[in-house]
Amino acid sequence: MAFALKAAATGTASFSAAGPRRGAAPTGRVSFRGAAPAPAVAVGRGGGGRRCCVGGQAQHLRHLRRAQGAGEVLSENLQTAFVPFITAGDPDLATTAKALKILDACGSDVIELGVPYSDPLADGPVIQAAATRALAKGTTFEDVISMVKGVIPELSCPVALFTYYNPILKRGIPKFMSIVKEAGVHGLVVPDVPLEETDVLRSEAAKNNLELVSTVGVTGTRTNVSGKVQSLLQDIKKVTEKPVAVGFGVSTPEHVQQIAGWGADGVIIGSAMVRLLGEAASPEEGLKKLEELAKNLKAALS
């Protein structure tokens, strides 16, 4: 299990090592993240010798990342993990595939890939707009899975799929889990599942080695990272030895260094990445800017 804190905390939340306290007000978001079982993943596939991910670690650790998953990667890293987020299909799926490869080559430890959804309540305006653009171009869940299935063998880092609950219910939880596992996805983030319904997802997720992650707030970039995040991070660290990743309005190298200094196991960067890629004058320009930002943010963690 890994904890992920995203965006601005809008209230207080009680946490235990197992996630949000049962019966607590649903002020946050409940998500699932984890690894596909090792037999479903080819260790080191597509790895080659392109890069070594964690400042000075032996290259064999990088190969292990594909067989592990988001939580395990965060645990194994000797420095704060770099976790970028982008929206699938914005500006198009071909560009998304290229972006995944670029982010991987830039040293991402985990990549979160958002599946566009018509009512993205947990997302801020930047990611909502990206989802709207992707859907307007006809991007479907099946299209995203097809693209992911073709790209993941070429990546060295785990990919976690960010999807809302309705697409899961539409296909049935067991079938959905089977689909994403077959595609090579290493984890899931489900931001809008009601707390009282998490047991159902948890049961099916366990069959695919997916574990619970607790998140708070809505996504978006900010000028400053709230000091409340540091306090919440420290509170969670007191009750669990699991890795904790933070994504509260992170958009600059200074933000990344600040959060790493607080002791976070990972830093998640979403809206800043999505804006560069989706709002650029051309896909080529967007990819170039995305690569530049990714390199700068990764360097800030080195």
VENPE-V872074 format. One line per field, one symbol per residue. ss: DSSP state (H for helix, E for strand, C for the rest). Layout:
ss = ???
This chain:
ss = CCEEEECCCCCCCCEECCEECCCCCCCEEEEEEECCCHHHCCCCCCCCCCCCCCCCCCHHHHHHHHHCCHHHHHHHCCCCEEEEEEECCCCCHHHHHHHHHHHHHCCCCEEEEECCCCCCCCCCHHHHHHHHHHHHCCCCHHHHHHHHHHHHHHCCCEEEEECCHHHHHHHCHHHHHHHHHHCCCCEEECCCCCHHHHHHHHHHHHHCCEEEEEEECCCCCCCCCCHHHHHHHHHHHHHCCCCEEEECCCCCHHHHHHHHHCCCCEEEECHHHHHHHHCCCCHHHHHHHHHHHHHHHHHHCC
